[in-house]
Amino acid sequence: MKRIILFLIVIAFSFSANALKVDTMFLLSDTKGNGVVTVTNDLPKNSFIKTSIFEITTDNAGEVIRTEYTKQNIQSWQIMTTSPKLILEPSRVKDVGIRSLCHKVKCDKTKDRTFSIVFEPSPYLKKGEEQENAVQVNYGYSVIYVVPAEKSDMQYSIKRNGSVIEIFNKGNTMLTFVIDRCSMDKTMDCRVQERVIAGRFRTFNIPEYMKAIKVNASIYNHDESYKREIALEPESQL
């Protein structure tokens, strides 16, 4: 029987349909490199949940490289989950810990370490049970997990061409770029927030109505020890 696993890798806090739910799609570790993701089984049956870890790095052009943690490279793992596999009953909640392994392996703490923690659900079938549908669609998530550098070095370039913005994060830590034009009278389509991991080149669009106007933006690091306010003209570069 065929089963389709559909991953929603989106910036959202949860998915309200019948599915696996996580409490966050983006998580910063604590000072020891540890963290917790809360998982809820919103499916009507027991769910078998498998976690996978991908280490995220970038090349010189700012493109993402994903390296999956497997048995073959276990000696170089920098993190692990406390529950690589678990069975969750309907409506039950489980905290899945993310633990640093830097006491076992050498970790470069001079720059951010970024990971994708994938939660993949499937129906849990007891012996003799059969899948009800020939095609089963399950919703999983990829949580971005960042262990911040010990000391932030913010370096970046920004280019704007109308509604298109390019950011190249040349520093050692993630930056957050925010445009906020919301007010009491305007609450929809008025805020842009993009996270750009260290070494990443990102291109994204802002709302079309902002295309021809100057916009004010904020740039900050994970704990806002660095924060900068900038103004971007429709055609500008810094």
C-alpha positions as semicolon CSV with decimal commas, in nm:
position;residue;x (nm);y (nm);z (nm)
1;M;0,000;0,000;0,000
2;K;0,124;0,337;-0,094
3;R;0,180;0,604;0,166
4;I;0,272;0,964;0,092
5;I;0,459;1,167;0,352
6;L;0,413;1,536;0,290
7;F;0,642;1,777;0,467
8;L;0,535;2,133;0,533
9;I;0,850;2,336;0,583
10;V;0,688;2,667;0,660
11;I;0,734;2,945;0,908
12;A;0,435;2,888;1,135
13;F;0,379;2,782;1,491
14;S;0,142;2,493;1,431
15;F;-0,088;2,329;1,180
16;S;-0,449;2,302;1,292
17;A;-0,578;2,022;1,064
18;N;-0,553;1,656;1,160
19;A;-0,178;1,625;1,172
20;L;0,129;1,620;1,384
21;K;0,181;1,959;1,551
22;V;0,494;2,124;1,685
23;D;0,503;2,433;1,904
24;T;0,758;2,620;1,692
25;M;0,920;2,609;1,350
26;F;1,231;2,796;1,467
27;L;1,422;2,739;1,789
28;L;1,733;2,889;1,948
29;S;1,928;2,670;2,187
30;D;2,009;2,766;2,544
31;T;2,365;2,860;2,643
32;K;2,459;2,492;2,670
33;G;2,335;2,408;2,321
34;N;2,019;2,230;2,438
35;G;1,653;2,284;2,350
36;V;1,302;2,134;2,357
37;V;1,034;2,094;2,089
38;T;0,682;2,009;2,205
39;V;0,502;1,763;1,977
40;T;0,126;1,696;1,972
41;N;-0,047;1,410;1,792
42;D;-0,359;1,564;1,638
43;L;-0,432;1,249;1,438
44;P;-0,727;1,026;1,538
45;K;-0,501;0,724;1,585
46;N;-0,172;0,640;1,748
47;S;0,114;0,790;1,552
48;F;0,466;0,659;1,507
49;I;0,701;0,958;1,489
50;K;1,055;0,941;1,358
51;T;1,302;1,227;1,399
52;S;1,589;1,298;1,162
53;I;1,864;1,559;1,189
54;F;2,031;1,751;0,908
55;E;2,329;1,978;0,969
56;I;2,298;2,295;0,762
57;T;2,603;2,474;0,623
58;T;2,659;2,707;0,327
59;D;2,900;2,725;0,035
60;N;3,091;3,032;-0,084
61;A;2,795;3,145;-0,295
62;G;2,561;3,140;0,003
63;E;2,373;2,827;-0,104
64;V;2,257;2,578;0,159
65;I;2,424;2,239;0,209
66;R;2,230;1,980;0,412
67;T;2,412;1,684;0,563
68;E;2,195;1,413;0,717
69;Y;2,306;1,252;1,041
70;T;2,336;0,877;0,982
71;K;2,504;0,576;1,138
72;Q;2,793;0,630;0,898
73;N;2,881;0,976;1,038
74;I;2,769;0,925;1,399
75;Q;3,117;1,009;1,529
76;S;3,077;1,368;1,408
77;W;2,725;1,434;1,537
78;Q;2,702;1,763;1,729
79;I;2,345;1,720;1,855
80;M;2,090;1,442;1,906
81;T;1,723;1,413;2,002
82;T;1,614;1,241;2,321
83;S;1,340;1,053;2,133
84;P;1,459;0,952;1,784
85;K;1,148;0,733;1,757
86;L;0,829;0,750;1,961
87;I;0,467;0,640;1,962
88;L;0,217;0,911;2,051
89;E;-0,149;0,845;2,129
90;P;-0,423;1,077;1,994
91;S;-0,419;1,425;2,155
92;R;-0,113;1,337;2,361
93;V;0,174;1,582;2,401
94;K;0,544;1,499;2,424
95;D;0,853;1,714;2,484
96;V;1,137;1,606;2,258
97;G;1,472;1,726;2,386
98;I;1,760;1,835;2,165
99;R;2,093;1,769;2,334
100;S;2,439;1,903;2,258
101;L;2,713;1,645;2,201
102;C;2,996;1,896;2,217
103;H;3,131;1,722;2,527
104;K;3,206;1,426;2,297
105;V;3,306;1,595;1,971
106;K;3,483;1,919;1,886
107;C;3,234;2,194;1,800
108;D;3,322;2,526;1,639
109;K;3,162;2,778;1,872
110;T;3,301;3,080;1,688
111;K;3,002;3,070;1,452
112;D;2,639;2,961;1,459
113;R;2,565;2,593;1,416
114;T;2,237;2,538;1,233
115;F;2,030;2,222;1,202
116;S;1,701;2,098;1,061
117;I;1,511;1,866;1,297
118;V;1,258;1,669;1,091
119;F;0,953;1,514;1,257
120;E;0,799;1,249;1,030
121;P;0,470;1,087;1,144
122;S;0,303;0,771;1,018
123;P;0,009;0,566;1,150
124;Y;0,110;0,314;1,414
125;L;-0,034;-0,023;1,312
126;K;-0,045;-0,307;1,559
127;K;0,010;-0,663;1,443
128;G;-0,280;-0,768;1,220
129;E;-0,406;-0,414;1,159
130;E;-0,432;-0,283;0,805
131;Q;-0,410;0,068;0,673
132;E;-0,759;0,201;0,599
133;N;-0,671;0,405;0,293
134;A;-0,459;0,311;-0,005
135;V;-0,308;0,657;0,009
136;Q;-0,226;0,809;0,348
137;V;-0,115;1,172;0,364
138;N;0,063;1,274;0,684
139;Y;0,192;1,618;0,768
140;G;0,539;1,650;0,913
141;Y;0,759;1,943;1,003
142;S;1,116;2,058;0,978
143;V;1,217;2,273;1,275
144;I;1,516;2,501;1,223
145;Y;1,743;2,479;1,527
146;V;2,024;2,729;1,582
147;V;2,304;2,713;1,839
148;P;2,433;3,074;1,847
149;A;2,800;3,168;1,822
150;E;2,966;3,263;2,150
151;K;3,029;3,613;2,012
152;S;2,834;3,776;1,728
153;D;3,017;3,926;1,431
154;M;2,753;4,095;1,216
155;Q;2,859;4,145;0,854
156;Y;2,617;4,163;0,563
157;S;2,526;4,332;0,237
158;I;2,175;4,438;0,137
159;K;2,048;4,534;-0,207
160;R;1,699;4,652;-0,293
161;N;1,541;4,668;-0,638
162;G;1,180;4,778;-0,593
163;S;0,997;4,492;-0,425
164;V;1,296;4,256;-0,439
165;I;1,550;4,247;-0,156
166;E;1,877;4,055;-0,154
167;I;2,069;3,987;0,166
168;F;2,407;3,817;0,191
169;N;2,488;3,734;0,552
170;K;2,868;3,733;0,562
171;G;2,891;3,723;0,941
172;N;2,915;3,435;1,185
173;T;2,560;3,447;1,317
174;M;2,200;3,458;1,200
175;L;2,044;3,796;1,130
176;T;1,679;3,892;1,137
177;F;1,551;4,154;0,892
178;V;1,220;4,325;0,975
179;I;1,002;4,581;0,798
180;D;0,706;4,682;1,013
181;R;0,451;4,926;0,870
182;C;0,161;4,801;1,079
183;S;-0,067;5,042;1,264
184;M;-0,409;5,057;1,427
185;D;-0,557;5,116;1,081
186;K;-0,346;4,863;0,893
187;T;-0,290;4,514;1,031
188;M;-0,268;4,298;0,718
189;D;0,018;4,266;0,469
190;C;0,221;4,525;0,658
191;R;0,506;4,328;0,816
192;V;0,801;4,144;0,663
193;Q;1,033;3,928;0,871
194;E;1,313;3,717;0,725
195;R;1,578;3,519;0,909
196;V;1,905;3,470;0,722
197;I;2,147;3,215;0,866
198;A;2,522;3,277;0,871
199;G;2,678;3,246;0,525
200;R;2,342;3,245;0,347
201;F;2,241;3,449;0,040
202;R;1,866;3,514;0,034
203;T;1,635;3,684;-0,214
204;F;1,278;3,766;-0,116
205;N;0,992;3,999;-0,204
206;I;0,821;4,265;0,001
207;P;0,453;4,360;-0,059
208;E;0,392;4,519;-0,397
209;Y;0,249;4,840;-0,248
210;M;0,592;4,908;-0,090
211;K;0,766;4,878;-0,427
212;A;0,806;5,251;-0,497
213;I;0,842;5,392;-0,145
214;K;1,122;5,424;0,106
215;V;1,096;5,163;0,379
216;N;1,249;5,155;0,724
217;A;1,389;4,825;0,842
218;S;1,552;4,676;1,151
219;I;1,838;4,428;1,155
220;Y;1,934;4,240;1,468
221;N;2,103;3,926;1,595
222;H;1,950;3,647;1,805
223;D;1,955;3,831;2,140
224;E;1,932;4,187;2,002
225;S;2,272;4,276;2,146
226;Y;2,320;4,409;1,791
227;K;2,039;4,617;1,644
228;R;2,048;4,859;1,354
229;E;1,780;5,075;1,195
230;I;1,815;5,144;0,822
231;A;1,618;5,320;0,547
232;L;1,600;5,157;0,204
233;E;1,509;5,358;-0,103
234;P;1,340;5,172;-0,394
235;E;1,683;5,139;-0,557
236;S;1,952;5,112;-0,292
237;Q;2,246;4,913;-0,167
238;L;2,445;4,895;0,155
